[in-house]
Amino acid sequence: MTARWEIDDRTFRILVVCTGNICRSPLTEKFLQCGFDAMAPAQFEVSSAGTSGLTGDNVTPQIARIAAPHGITFDGFRARRLEIEHISVADLVLTMERAHRATVVQMLPSALRHTFTLREFARILPLVRAENSSSPIERWRSLAALAQRYRRPVLGDGASDDVVDPIGRSEAIHQTMFDEMMPAISTLLEWERRLRRVEV
């Protein structure tokens, strides 16, 4: 058995993708990782990258300020540019915009079945029947495989599946980003939390 499969057997890997990897994706990464760690330590591995990643940069000061009241810091974080290897080892890819989703699939077409925008995935999640008796890792692997069956076009231009890019923009836009992002993140975490309550 290869080292890669040994790692896959004990963690569910989520990759979060935005443009520069200094705003939306690292913030989502940290919120998801902290939330999953509180429920299932060491069973989820959340990472992030950017389609035009500002390699080596830290998050913007605005993002650090947004995260701080929630006890989240970015010590040691460094932005990275999205590579095929990042996609190929991920069990689930969550992007901030439909354009990022398209880039992921263009880089690795086989990733289509488990690549969604964050808000799209949160919209689909309540429709997917969970496997209550499985471990969190097995449950989420099943979820990632089944979710593609529930893809549906949204009304209008589809922008409701995107999270606004706040880079270089006002505090109000940063707040809009946070308001668009957090309900989706909460939906993912609550899905797992609810199932764990059922199992107890």
Number of C-alpha atoms within 10 A of each C-alpha: 5 7 8 9 11 10 12 17 12 14 19 22 21 22 23 30 32 30 23 24 29 28 24 28 26 27 25 26 22 18 21 22 20 17 20 22 14 11 15 15 13 13 18 22 20 22 20 28 28 25 19 14 21 18 16 13 14 20 23 13 11 17 21 17 12 16 17 11 9 9 9 15 17 15 8 6 13 18 22 20 19 25 15 11 9 16 24 15 17 21 21 25 29 26 33 25 24 20 15 22 22 17 15 26 18 12 14 15 11 13 19 16 16 20 27 29 24 28 25 24 25 20 17 16 20 13 11 15 11 17 14 13 12 12 13 21 19 16 17 20 16 16 18 20 13 17 20 17 11 13 13 10 9 11 8 7 8 12 12 15 21 20 22 20 18 19 16 10 10 11 11 10 15 21 15 15 18 20 13 18 20 16 13 19 19 14 17 21 19 14 14 19 16 10 16 16 8 9 9 5
